[in-house]
Structures are given as structure tokens and as C-alpha cells.
Amino acid sequence: MPSLLSSAIALPVRNQQLLVLQSSSVQSCLPILRDVVKKAIERARERTVLFCLLYPPSSFLDNAARAQTDNVLVVDRTMRVPDYDEDPDGDGESVTSLKDVVLDKVRSVPTGPLNVVIDSVDTLLSDLGSISEATRILSELLTIVRTRGSTSRLVLHVLAPSPILPILTQTRLSPSLTHVIAHPTALLTHLASAYLTPPPPLSAPEKFWGIFIPISERHYESEKLVFGQGGEGGGLPEFVAEVLVRGGADGSGRRRGVERVLEGWSPSLGGPCELRELEDLRILWAKKPTTEVQDAPDPTQNLSFNLNLTPQQQRARAQVPLPYAHEGRPVGQTPNPAAILYDPDSADDIDDDDPDEDLDI
């Protein structure tokens, strides 16, 4: 059974039409985005529109790959910066018309399954200068994608922390969502050493997620681990991918709830892998599991005197009278049974007559 990360990259799930890839200052999610674009181009029946707003097209596919296929449309706007270069090509198109350009490019694609990829939502937000305008254009793109079939999807890459990220993950924008977050491996080793909570199955999932989620959302924690004293720095090829899948349908067509797992990413292993296969995390699985506590040593062993009794000595000890057991009375005297003695006086209202003696019963 393929992992959630492999499915998100190569096998789009039905009705999972929004894929959000989240990078941070300590760990980039670009390797996964490159693989998503590569796998989308390999599916000959689908069309792909790639908007390059921050990274050049060569970061995702080479010229040979672009020349060999006609199912990908690359829109390169890396040279267009608001207030600096309004019209570098002289074609009359200004940056202020970015919304119309994006929507027109997507609408011009022939009918059929469609993948729309935006390499930097933060750059789109910066160019538009408005969160509401950026949200509106993304919502319209998602509406177009939904009309192209259940396997079509909108792929967004965002750098956290970002003011638009909470909007992208809300159910108001899309009930179904695949959210992939890149984390450094140092974060898991820190949790295992500082909180004694390694990732599942080495610890209880409830305990691990209760610690991992709030710490991972505080980005300065990861920055201290990676860029602080003793950190290895950013840009490591291996990293941890947190995959959250909400809604949609599984392979049998049943609706999904919410699934959250941790998987690894290693270029040397071809991309998605298990956490135990990451070089930096092997030390967590190399530690021996905690064994049961052995029986405590017998304190009566190796003594200069004997504390054990023979059966005969135990019987003789049982026959010894205890002086405190009969304190205050002679041994053998049986106490009187407890009783309540009551002597009525003249003020007591005691009537020995039967109050119902006049009744003929």
C-alpha cells in the first residue's frame, strides 16, 4: 500500500484537489514540489500549468523535458517585479494585470484533467498587495480546477510563517486538503532527547502529537535547533515530511476523515521513505527498547546471621503470648458481652397498654 506522501505526489486521490506544500526558513519543501511537477508531466492525459513567480523554470524541469512534451505550459514571471519592471518584454502586459494573466492562462488550456502549480504563493501575495485579492484569485483557480475532473488539482507552495497560510488550510476554501509540511530531522532528535518522546511507533501517538504539533508550530524553536549553537545549518537533503490529509475518498471510494503521519524524504532513496531509513534518525531506532525491571535483590541473602526460620521455629513463635494483646485484664478472662442498661424515671412517658386494644382485630 503506497504511503500518503507517495500518493500525494504520484497518485492524486479523487476529490483531493488542493495540495499545499509548506516550507520554512529551516527546511525547504522544493524537492517535493519538483517531484510533483515531474510526475504530473509524466501523466500524458493531464495538462499542467506552472507559474514561476520566484524560482526559474529550470528549478523544476530542464529544457529537454519542456521540448519533449506539449502538456505543460510554463508561465515565467520571475523577471517581473512590481514598481521595478512594469513591462520588460514590451508586450503591453503590466504587473497590475497579474490576476487576469493567471486566470486567462488557465482558462486557455484545452479541456481535460488539469494541474495548476504556483511555486510561491507569498510572491503572488506580494505582487497583488492584498490578502483578499490573493485569496480571491486562488479561489477562482480552485473553481476552474474542480470543473476539470476529480483528479485535477491546485498545487500551492508557501513559505511559513505566512499571513495567507491559515486561509489556505481552512475548510471554507476547500473541504478536502492535502497539506505537506517539511521539518528538519533535528526536531525529532530534540523531542526524543529533551522530552523522551521519539516518533511513533517508538512512543504512543497521542503523547507524541501532543508535544510535536505545538513545538513545530513555533518556528523559532526549529530555527534555534538548526541555526543555533551546535546546529548543522539548513539545506540538508534529508528531512521529515508531515502529511495531513483531510476529506476526499480512499481507494475504495469511502470518504476520509483526517489522517496525519510523519514520513521521510531522502534523495538517495528516491524520495519518500520511512523515518527509520533516514540517516540522521537511525540512532533513534538503534536504541534498545526499555526492558522490564528485574526483580529486586533479596535483602536476606549474604548476611552474617540467619533471618529464616524452620517450620518448628515458626510453630514455637506462634505459641508465644503477646503481652500487649491482653493488657489491662488477666490472661484467660472472657469479657462480658456488650449491653445497654436503661432505668426509666418518673418523667418518662412509658405506656405499657396496647394503643390498639379498642380495635376488634
N, C-alpha and C positions, 0 to 999 in steps of 0.2 A: 504494500500500500504506500503510495507516494506521500511524502511529508507535506505539511501545509505550505512550507516555503517553496518546494518544488512545484506544487500545484499552482501557487500564485504566479510563478514565473512562466511555466511552460503550458499549463493546462488550465485556462480560465474556467472557473466554475460558473454554472448557469446563474444568471441574475446577480453575480458579483461584479458589478460594472464600475466600481470605484476602487482604485488601488492607490494608496498613499504611502510613499516611501519617505521616511524621516531620517535625516542626517543631523549631526550636531557638530560642534567645534572640535570634539574629541574623536569622532568616528563618522566616516562618510558612508553613505548608502549607495554611492555611484556604481560600485561593481554590480549590485543587484539591478540597478536601472539599466546598465549596459546589457546585462543578460536578458532582461525583459524585452528590450528593443530587438536584440538579436533573435530571440525565439519568435517574436511577433513577425519579423520579416521572413523567417523560415516558413511560416504558415502561409502558403501561397494563396489560399482562398480569402485571406484578410487583407485589408488596406490599412496602412499606418501613416499617420501624420505626426511628424516630430518637430516640435517647436523648440529651437535652440535659442534661449534668451540669455544664458550665462556661459554655457560651455560650447565650444565649437563642435560642429557635426563630426569632426574626426575623433572626438572623445567617445562616440557611440558606434560608428561604423566607418570603414575606410572607403576610399573612392572606388575600389574594385567592387565592393559589395553593393554600393549605390548604382554602379553601372550594370551589374548583372541582374537587377530586379527593377520592376516598374511598379511594385505595390507599396512603395514608400515615398512619401512626399516630405522633404526636409525644408522647413521654413527657418532660415538663418537670420536672426535679428541681433546677433551679438555685437554688431558694429553700430547699432542704433541706440544712442543714449539720449534721453530727454535733456533739452536745454544745451546740448553739446553738438549734436549732429542730427539736424532735423530731416535732411534728405540727402544722404550720401550718394545715392545712385542716380539722382536726378529724375526719378520716375514719378514725381509728384506725390509720393506717399509719405505722410508725416507720422511721427510717433503718436500724435494725438488720435490718430485713426486706428490705433492698435486693436481695439475691440472689433471694429469692422473687418480688419485684416484677418484676425484669428477666426472669426465666425465664417467669413467668406471662404477661406481656405478649406475649412472642414466641410462646409456645405457643397463645395465643388467636387468632392471625392465621389466617384461612382457608387451606386448602391451596393450593399453587401456588408459583411462584418467589418467593423471599423475600430481601430485603436488610435486614440489621441494621447500623445505623450507631451508633457510640458516639463522641461528639465529644471526649471526654477520658478516655483510659484512666488517666492519672495521677490524676484526680479520683476515678475508680472505686476505684483502689488506696487513695487516702487515706481514702475513706469506709469501705471494708471493713477497712482497717488491717492487711492481711496479703497478702503476695505470693502465698502458696499459695492463699488463698481467691480472690484475683482471677484467678489462673491457672485455677483450677477452674471458675469461672463462665464465663470466656471459652472454655474447652474444651467446656463443655456447650452454649454458644451455637453454636459451630462444628459440633458434632454435629447440632444441630437444623437448621442451615443445609444441611448435606450431605444431609439427608433430603428437602429441598425441590427437588432437581434440580441438575444440573451447572452451571447458570448462576447459581444463588443464591450469595450471598457475605456475609461478615462484614467490615465496614469499620471499622477502628480508627484513631483519631488519637492520637498520643503525642508528648510534648514531651521531646526529648533534652537532656541525658543523663537516663535514667530507669532505675531498677533492674529494671523489668519488660521493657524493650526487648529484651535478649538472649534472654529466654524466648519472646517473640513471633516471633522470626526463626529459632528452632531448628526442625529437621525433626521433632522429637518432637511439637510442637504441630500442625504441618501440613507434609507433604512439599512441597506446592506453595505458592508465595508470590509476591505482587506487592508490592514494597517501593519506595515513592516517598519520596525524601529531598530536602528543599528546601535549597539552598545560595545564598548571596549571589553576585552576579556578581563582586564584588571578589575572591573566592577564585581565580577563573580568571585574572583580570588579574594577580594576585600571582604565580601559578605561571608565567605567561608572562614576567614581568619578572625575578623573582628566580631562577627555576630554568630559564629559557629553554625552557619546556615548555608550549606552548599546547595546547588540546584537539584531539583528532583531528578532521579529517584533517591538521591543520597539524603534527602530530608523530606519532611511532609510538605506537600504542595501548598496547603493553607498557610503554614508558617512561612514558607519561602516567599510567596507572593505578597504576604502582608508586610514583609520587610523590603522586598525588591522594588515594588511599584513606587512607594513614596520616595525612596532614595534615588531611583533612576530618574524621577521627575524633577529632582533638584539637580540641575545641570552643573552647578558649581561643585558638587560632590565628585562627579566624574572628571571634571577639569583638574581638581586637586590630585586625583589619583593618577592622571595621565601626565599632566604638565608640572605637578609639584615635585618636591624633593623625593628622589627615588623612582619617579615615573619614567616610563620608556618613551614618552612622546606620542604624538598622534600619527596617523597614516599607516598603522600596522595592517598587513594584508589579511590577517585572520581576525574575525570579530564575531560577536554574538548577535543574532537576529531575533528580536521579539516579534512574534507573528500573532496578530489578533484578527480573527475572522468573525464577523457579525452578520447574521442573516444569510440570505441566499439559500441554496439547496446543495445537498451532498450528491454523491454518485447515484444513489437510488431515487433521487427526486424529493426526499424528505427535507423539510425546512430545518435550518440550523438555528441554534441559539447563539451563544458566544463561546468561542474557543480561544484559548491563549496558551501558547507554547514558546519555548526557547529552543532555537536551533543554531547550528554553527555555520559559518561561511569560511571556506578555505580555498584559495585559488589552486593550491597544489592538489586538492582533492576534487577539483572540478566544480566547485561552488557549494551547494547545500550539503551539509553533513551533520552528524550527531555531535553533541557537545564534547563527548569523551574523545572524539577524534582530533580536536583542536590541540595543537602542541602546547599552548600556554595553560590548558586546563587538564592535562593528563595527570598532573600532580594531585588533583582532587580525587580522581578515581584510583590513583596508586596507593592512597592511604588505606590501611586495613580498617574494615568496619569495626566498630566497638563490640567487643566480646562481652559475654555475660560475666558479672562479677563472681569471682571464685569464692567458695566457702571460706569464712573467716577461720584462722588457725585456732586449734583447740587450746585454751589457756591452761588446761590441766596437764598438758604434756611437758616433758622436760623440766619437772620440778624436783627439788631436793626432798620433798615429802609427798606422801600419797594422800590425795583427796578422794579417792574412790573407796567405796565400802563394799564388803562382801555381803551376800544375802543374810547371813547370820548377824552381821553387824547392823544391818538395816532393821531387822526384827527387834534387836535389843534396843535400838534407838527409839523405835516406835512405842516401847513399853515404859519409857522413862516419863514420870508425871511432870507436867509443866507447872511450875509454882505460880505463874500468873493466871492460869486458867481457872482456878478456884479461889482466887483472892477474896478474903472477907468472910469465908464460911469454911467449916471443916470439910475435908475431903469425904465424899460419900453421902453427904446430907442432900436430900432432894428438896428443892424449894417448893412451897405451896403454889397451887395453880392460881392464876390471877383472878380476882373477883371484884365486883363493885358492891359495896355495902351502903344501903340507904335507909335512914331512920327518919320517917316523916314527923314533922312537928305539928303544933296546933294550927298554924297558919296555912298549912297545905290544904288545898281543895281536893280531897280524895273521896270519891263516892263509890262504894262497893256495889251499889244497886245497879241492876241492868237497866239502862235508859229505854230499852225497848220491851220491857216486861208487860206493858199495857197492850201491846200488839198481839193479836191472835194469829200467831205464825205456827 
